[in-house]
């Protein structure tokens, strides 16, 4: 063995110590006991320093005493305590775990205008069936304007108008985006025909335009009912679309988002009726306001209290401020609609409050989802909780006594 290596140094020190102290000092079998006979090996391991000194051995840590400075593991089973630091919800290079939606304000506006078109068409159908022409006219015109704006915002987000056209090549029932495209395609022309029919009284009574004057009203009535039948799907499919994404706050709120959007659509349609129709014809609008406010407030309360940690994005920041403002405006609008039955000014103010509340609700839901995608904890913590629940269920099923004859 090379003397330059550490092992050679250790062996050389051991050999020098053996020559000085003798084998009996090291507990070896060749030690002399004073009578010419070799000492026998000391049997058994020594448990204390005292016994080791009496036998002439070097002190060793006692085996019947727990080593100092080593805390016991939680649970009293001995060993070292785990010193894992608390989890910090970060990712590599500080990037979020999920890619936040690239959607901008135009998609939030698309959510609002789609709901407004649906609520207005339902309001127009109510005015048509109950003989309220002012309510019918306001609903039809607003529905056409809102669905046109909604299509613009959607195409603007897609970047190219041809992309909307390409989505009509297939119809996939399991895709909210595909179904939404077809819903818009069915609703838009119907709402357009119903709105154009309102211009029939302005046409001359004779000639070709006179024929249009006679045919447009029945065609408009039929188209208005078709739009009203399609309106519930238009009002709620955007909630299903958001819940179908991987964004935590949207995905976990899948039972509530369609309800919130349906209530918001009804409330916005009621706002149009309260603004445009005289109080004598605004009865359906007031009933829409009460029903829409109930659905919207119930859904908003649920997403802010049922989702645990994922309720936080809806209660803080921009989303929290918008949703709180939406609730206050909704309550004020409903109260004004019920109190101001004979006041045109109060009804108009109530209608404006309901429209503003719908805007705040849609933008609040949008910002809450974006905020949850940017913070890693809204992805990591719920995943760990779900994994822990599955592990607990597996333990309960496969634990002792879980068999068919287990007690």
C-alpha positions as semicolon CSV with decimal commas, in nm:
position;residue;x (nm);y (nm);z (nm)
1;X;0,000;0,000;0,000
2;X;0,135;0,340;-0,097
3;X;0,236;0,554;0,208
4;X;0,101;0,861;0,031
5;X;-0,258;0,741;0,052
6;X;-0,479;0,825;0,355
7;X;-0,548;0,455;0,418
8;X;-0,176;0,393;0,455
9;X;-0,151;0,676;0,712
10;X;-0,434;0,526;0,916
11;X;-0,276;0,184;0,912
12;X;0,064;0,328;1,016
13;X;-0,090;0,512;1,313
14;X;-0,271;0,195;1,418
15;X;0,051;-0,004;1,403
16;X;0,242;0,255;1,611
17;X;-0,034;0,261;1,872
18;X;-0,036;-0,120;1,891
19;X;0,340;-0,122;1,951
20;X;0,315;0,134;2,235
21;X;-0,002;0,022;2,418
22;X;0,005;-0,350;2,350
23;X;-0,278;-0,568;2,224
24;X;-0,451;-0,579;2,567
25;X;-0,517;-0,203;2,551
26;X;-0,695;-0,248;2,220
27;X;-0,897;-0,551;2,326
28;X;-0,707;-0,786;2,095
29;X;-0,665;-1,159;2,165
30;X;-0,288;-1,141;2,195
31;X;-0,269;-0,921;2,506
32;X;-0,071;-1,036;2,812
33;X;-0,264;-1,069;3,142
34;X;0,044;-1,075;3,370
35;X;0,071;-1,455;3,411
36;X;0,221;-1,540;3,075
37;X;-0,107;-1,638;2,923
38;X;-0,286;-1,459;2,648
39;X;-0,592;-1,264;2,743
40;X;-0,918;-1,392;2,607
41;X;-1,142;-1,161;2,411
42;X;-1,388;-0,971;2,622
43;X;-1,727;-1,117;2,540
44;X;-2,026;-0,918;2,422
45;X;-2,070;-0,556;2,330
46;X;-2,030;-0,295;2,601
47;X;-2,334;-0,079;2,666
48;X;-2,183;0,203;2,877
49;X;-1,867;0,408;2,894
50;X;-1,796;0,275;3,245
51;X;-1,789;-0,087;3,132
52;X;-1,570;0,006;2,838
53;X;-1,316;0,179;3,067
54;X;-1,310;-0,114;3,308
55;X;-1,229;-0,347;3,021
56;X;-0,951;-0,119;2,901
57;X;-1,125;-0,009;2,585
58;X;-1,153;0,337;2,442
59;X;-1,480;0,511;2,535
60;X;-1,764;0,463;2,293
61;X;-2,109;0,621;2,276
62;X;-2,348;0,438;2,509
63;X;-2,608;0,231;2,329
64;X;-2,875;0,257;2,598
65;X;-2,893;0,637;2,573
66;X;-3,041;0,819;2,273
67;X;-2,779;1,032;2,098
68;X;-2,791;1,394;2,203
69;X;-2,897;1,662;1,963
70;X;-3,111;1,430;1,747
71;X;-3,481;1,500;1,805
72;X;-3,725;1,217;1,780
73;X;-3,944;1,178;1,475
74;X;-4,300;1,293;1,507
75;X;-4,514;1,011;1,633
76;X;-4,262;0,888;1,890
77;X;-4,100;0,620;1,670
78;X;-3,745;0,753;1,700
79;X;-3,512;0,864;1,425
80;X;-3,443;1,207;1,293
81;X;-3,715;1,463;1,241
82;X;-3,779;1,555;0,882
83;X;-3,658;1,904;0,801
84;X;-3,835;1,956;0,466
85;X;-3,894;2,330;0,421
86;X;-4,246;2,456;0,360
87;X;-4,353;2,436;-0,002
88;X;-4,311;2,751;-0,203
89;X;-4,538;2,760;-0,504
90;X;-4,292;2,851;-0,772
91;X;-4,187;2,691;-1,095
92;X;-3,874;2,671;-1,305
93;X;-3,735;3,012;-1,391
94;X;-4,031;3,175;-1,216
95;X;-4,272;3,083;-1,496
96;X;-4,632;2,985;-1,411
97;X;-4,731;2,620;-1,421
98;X;-5,022;2,689;-1,655
99;X;-5,008;2,916;-1,952
100;X;-5,246;3,201;-1,876
101;X;-5,518;3,265;-2,134
102;X;-5,403;3,496;-2,410
103;X;-5,755;3,639;-2,435
104;X;-5,788;4,011;-2,384
105;X;-6,073;4,245;-2,304
106;X;-6,249;4,166;-2,632
107;X;-6,334;3,816;-2,512
108;X;-6,482;3,955;-2,190
109;X;-6,684;4,195;-2,407
110;X;-6,786;3,899;-2,623
111;X;-6,919;3,726;-2,312
112;X;-7,128;4,031;-2,224
113;X;-7,266;4,104;-2,570
114;X;-7,362;3,740;-2,626
115;X;-7,558;3,738;-2,302
116;X;-7,717;4,073;-2,385
117;X;-7,831;3,942;-2,725
118;X;-7,985;3,634;-2,565
119;X;-8,164;3,826;-2,291
120;X;-8,293;4,087;-2,535
121;X;-8,437;3,825;-2,770
122;X;-8,619;3,661;-2,480
123;X;-8,752;4,001;-2,379
124;X;-8,869;4,063;-2,737
125;X;-9,049;3,730;-2,744
126;X;-9,221;3,820;-2,417
127;X;-9,332;4,151;-2,562
128;X;-9,450;3,979;-2,880
129;X;-9,658;3,718;-2,698
130;X;-9,813;3,967;-2,454
131;X;-9,890;4,245;-2,702
132;X;-9,628;4,499;-2,591
133;X;-9,487;4,650;-2,913
134;X;-9,240;4,887;-2,748
135;X;-9,087;4,603;-2,550
136;X;-9,076;4,379;-2,858
137;X;-8,913;4,647;-3,070
138;X;-8,647;4,733;-2,814
139;X;-8,562;4,367;-2,760
140;X;-8,531;4,283;-3,129
141;X;-8,316;4,582;-3,221
142;X;-8,088;4,534;-2,920
143;X;-8,052;4,161;-2,993
144;X;-7,935;4,230;-3,349
145;X;-7,690;4,500;-3,239
146;X;-7,552;4,285;-2,956
147;X;-7,505;3,969;-3,164
148;X;-7,331;4,174;-3,435
149;X;-7,093;4,318;-3,175
150;X;-7,042;3,970;-3,030
151;X;-6,946;3,831;-3,371
152;X;-6,705;4,122;-3,421
153;X;-6,531;4,061;-3,087
154;X;-6,504;3,688;-3,160
155;X;-6,361;3,736;-3,507
156;X;-6,125;4,002;-3,374
157;X;-5,988;3,753;-3,123
158;X;-5,956;3,479;-3,385
159;X;-5,753;3,717;-3,600
160;X;-5,903;3,613;-3,934
161;X;-6,272;3,600;-4,032
162;X;-6,205;3,281;-4,227
163;X;-6,133;3,096;-3,903
164;X;-6,495;3,138;-3,795
165;X;-6,605;3,002;-4,132
166;X;-6,370;2,704;-4,102
167;X;-6,525;2,610;-3,767
168;X;-6,855;2,544;-3,947
169;X;-6,704;2,254;-4,138
170;X;-6,763;2,020;-3,842
171;X;-7,019;1,988;-3,563
172;X;-6,875;1,826;-3,251
173;X;-7,121;1,781;-2,967
174;X;-6,845;1,743;-2,707
175;X;-6,681;2,074;-2,805
176;X;-6,836;2,389;-2,652
177;X;-6,655;2,603;-2,909
178;X;-6,798;2,404;-3,200
179;X;-7,148;2,412;-3,054
180;X;-7,115;2,783;-2,980
181;X;-7,026;2,853;-3,340
182;X;-7,339;2,677;-3,462
183;X;-7,553;2,847;-3,196
184;X;-7,433;3,188;-3,314
185;X;-7,496;3,085;-3,676
186;X;-7,856;2,990;-3,596
187;X;-7,928;3,284;-3,368
188;X;-7,778;3,564;-3,579
189;X;-7,996;3,535;-3,893
190;X;-8,312;3,484;-3,687
191;X;-8,238;3,792;-3,476
192;X;-8,161;3,985;-3,796
193;X;-8,489;3,897;-3,966
194;X;-8,685;3,982;-3,649
195;X;-8,514;4,321;-3,622
196;X;-8,560;4,404;-3,992
197;X;-8,929;4,323;-3,959
198;X;-8,962;4,620;-3,723
199;X;-8,895;4,847;-4,021
200;X;-9,202;4,717;-4,211
201;X;-9,430;5,012;-4,118
202;X;-9,183;5,247;-4,287
203;X;-9,218;5,075;-4,626
204;X;-9,466;5,197;-4,888
205;X;-9,795;5,015;-4,918
206;X;-9,781;4,954;-5,295
207;X;-9,542;4,777;-5,528
208;X;-9,268;4,535;-5,444
209;X;-9,185;4,709;-5,119
210;X;-9,552;4,691;-5,028
211;X;-9,529;4,315;-5,059
212;X;-9,236;4,324;-4,820
213;X;-9,441;4,534;-4,582
214;X;-9,707;4,264;-4,570
215;X;-9,468;3,966;-4,545
216;X;-9,214;4,099;-4,297
217;X;-9,431;4,106;-3,982
218;X;-9,524;3,734;-3,985
219;X;-9,168;3,642;-4,086
220;X;-9,037;3,860;-3,804
221;X;-9,268;3,692;-3,552
222;X;-9,150;3,347;-3,655
223;X;-8,784;3,454;-3,656
224;X;-8,825;3,617;-3,315
225;X;-8,952;3,292;-3,167
226;X;-8,665;3,098;-3,327
227;X;-8,416;3,341;-3,174
228;X;-8,587;3,309;-2,836
229;X;-8,564;2,929;-2,850
230;X;-8,191;2,954;-2,930
231;X;-8,127;3,225;-2,669
232;X;-8,082;3,001;-2,359
233;X;-7,806;2,807;-2,534
234;X;-7,641;3,132;-2,644
235;X;-7,657;3,271;-2,291
236;X;-7,502;2,966;-2,120
237;X;-7,262;2,806;-2,367
238;X;-6,990;3,060;-2,289
239;X;-6,997;2,947;-1,924
240;X;-6,952;2,587;-2,040
241;X;-6,671;2,702;-2,269
242;X;-6,478;2,864;-1,982
243;X;-6,534;2,567;-1,749
244;X;-6,399;2,331;-2,017
245;X;-6,053;2,491;-1,999
246;X;-5,768;2,401;-1,761
247;X;-5,789;2,738;-1,584
248;X;-5,843;2,636;-1,217
249;X;-6,100;2,895;-1,110
250;X;-6,309;2,841;-1,425
251;X;-6,280;2,464;-1,435
252;X;-6,375;2,412;-1,070
253;X;-6,678;2,645;-1,103
254;X;-6,834;2,440;-1,384
255;X;-7,173;2,399;-1,204
256;X;-7,209;2,772;-1,135
257;X;-7,078;2,949;-1,446
258;X;-7,372;2,861;-1,676
259;X;-7,614;2,969;-1,403
260;X;-7,433;3,299;-1,351
261;X;-7,428;3,370;-1,723
262;X;-7,797;3,282;-1,762
263;X;-7,891;3,517;-1,478
264;X;-7,668;3,790;-1,618
265;X;-7,831;3,755;-1,961
266;X;-8,181;3,784;-1,815
267;X;-8,081;4,086;-1,605
268;X;-7,922;4,264;-1,904
269;X;-8,231;4,198;-2,118
270;X;-8,446;4,337;-1,838
271;X;-8,226;4,644;-1,830
272;X;-8,295;4,705;-2,200
273;X;-8,669;4,679;-2,140
274;X;-8,663;4,914;-1,843
275;X;-8,462;5,168;-2,042
276;X;-8,656;5,161;-2,368
277;X;-9,015;5,070;-2,284
278;X;-9,267;5,281;-2,093
279;X;-9,346;5,160;-1,740
280;X;-9,689;5,037;-1,852
281;X;-9,527;4,784;-2,088
282;X;-9,226;4,693;-1,869
283;X;-9,394;4,419;-1,666
284;X;-9,203;4,130;-1,830
285;X;-8,879;4,326;-1,790
286;X;-8,936;4,360;-1,415
287;X;-9,003;3,988;-1,384
288;X;-8,688;3,914;-1,588
289;X;-8,492;4,141;-1,355
290;X;-8,603;3,952;-1,045
291;X;-8,535;3,607;-1,196
292;X;-8,199;3,709;-1,345
293;X;-8,082;3,875;-1,024
294;X;-8,170;3,566;-0,821
295;X;-7,971;3,336;-1,050
296;X;-7,675;3,573;-1,077
297;X;-7,648;3,647;-0,705
298;X;-7,683;3,281;-0,611
299;X;-7,412;3,175;-0,857
300;X;-7,176;3,454;-0,754
301;X;-7,220;3,363;-0,389
302;X;-7,141;3,001;-0,466
303;X;-6,818;3,067;-0,655
304;X;-6,697;3,294;-0,375
305;X;-6,770;3,044;-0,096
306;X;-6,786;2,686;-0,232
307;X;-6,452;2,648;-0,409
308;X;-6,220;2,674;-0,108
309;X;-5,886;2,815;-0,215
310;X;-6,012;2,866;-0,570
311;X;-6,274;3,110;-0,442
312;X;-5,993;3,350;-0,358
313;X;-5,935;3,481;-0,714
314;X;-6,303;3,582;-0,728
315;X;-6,285;3,771;-0,398
316;X;-5,957;3,961;-0,436
317;X;-5,797;4,197;-0,684
318;X;-5,974;4,326;-0,993
319;X;-6,215;4,033;-1,007
320;X;-6,323;4,084;-0,647
321;X;-6,390;4,454;-0,699
322;X;-6,588;4,391;-1,017
323;X;-6,800;4,115;-0,868
324;X;-6,878;4,319;-0,558
325;X;-6,980;4,610;-0,776
326;X;-7,192;4,376;-0,985
327;X;-7,378;4,248;-0,682
328;X;-7,446;4,600;-0,554
329;X;-7,567;4,721;-0,894
330;X;-7,788;4,415;-0,937
331;X;-7,953;4,468;-0,599
332;X;-8,003;4,838;-0,673
333;X;-8,145;4,766;-1,018
334;X;-8,396;4,512;-0,890
335;X;-8,505;4,739;-0,608
336;X;-8,552;5,030;-0,848
337;X;-8,746;4,814;-1,095
338;X;-8,989;4,703;-0,825
339;X;-9,030;5,043;-0,664
340;X;-9,043;5,253;-0,978
341;X;-9,335;5,085;-1,150
342;X;-9,484;5,422;-1,250
343;X;-9,168;5,629;-1,279
344;X;-8,998;5,636;-1,618
345;X;-8,684;5,796;-1,472
346;X;-8,647;5,542;-1,193
347;X;-8,711;5,255;-1,434
348;X;-8,443;5,388;-1,669
349;X;-8,194;5,422;-1,385
350;X;-8,272;5,067;-1,277
351;X;-8,220;4,943;-1,633
352;X;-7,883;5,115;-1,654
353;X;-7,779;4,962;-1,321
354;X;-7,871;4,613;-1,443
355;X;-7,673;4,656;-1,764
356;X;-7,369;4,781;-1,571
357;X;-7,404;4,491;-1,328
358;X;-7,395;4,243;-1,616
359;X;-7,078;4,405;-1,751
360;X;-6,911;4,388;-1,407
361;X;-7,009;4,024;-1,359
362;X;-6,878;3,905;-1,695
363;X;-6,550;4,096;-1,664
364;X;-6,511;3,982;-1,300
365;X;-6,546;3,616;-1,392
366;X;-6,299;3,667;-1,675
367;X;-6,035;3,836;-1,458
368;X;-6,077;3,580;-1,178
369;X;-5,992;3,294;-1,412
370;X;-5,689;3,471;-1,557
371;X;-5,557;3,546;-1,207
372;X;-5,591;3,181;-1,101
373;X;-5,389;3,065;-1,401
374;X;-5,101;3,301;-1,324
375;X;-5,048;3,192;-0,960
376;X;-4,902;2,837;-0,923
377;X;-5,067;2,776;-0,585
378;X;-5,413;2,761;-0,742
379;X;-5,290;2,468;-0,950
380;X;-5,066;2,288;-0,699
381;X;-5,274;2,298;-0,380
382;X;-5,600;2,162;-0,528
383;X;-5,407;1,887;-0,705
384;X;-5,246;1,782;-0,376
385;X;-5,580;1,788;-0,199
386;X;-5,738;1,568;-0,466
387;X;-5,444;1,326;-0,451
388;X;-5,473;1,311;-0,072
389;X;-5,847;1,239;-0,093
390;X;-5,785;0,958;-0,341
391;X;-5,515;0,815;-0,113
392;X;-5,749;0,831;0,186
393;X;-6,026;0,659;-0,008
394;X;-5,785;0,389;-0,123
395;X;-5,673;0,336;0,236
396;X;-6,031;0,302;0,353
397;X;-6,115;0,053;0,081
398;X;-5,802;-0,163;0,103
399;X;-5,735;-0,134;0,476
400;X;-5,788;-0,398;0,746
401;X;-6,137;-0,541;0,748
402;X;-6,220;-0,405;0,402
403;X;-6,283;-0,747;0,249
404;X;-6,626;-0,898;0,194
405;X;-6,611;-1,063;0,536
406;X;-6,433;-0,779;0,715
407;X;-6,582;-0,626;1,024
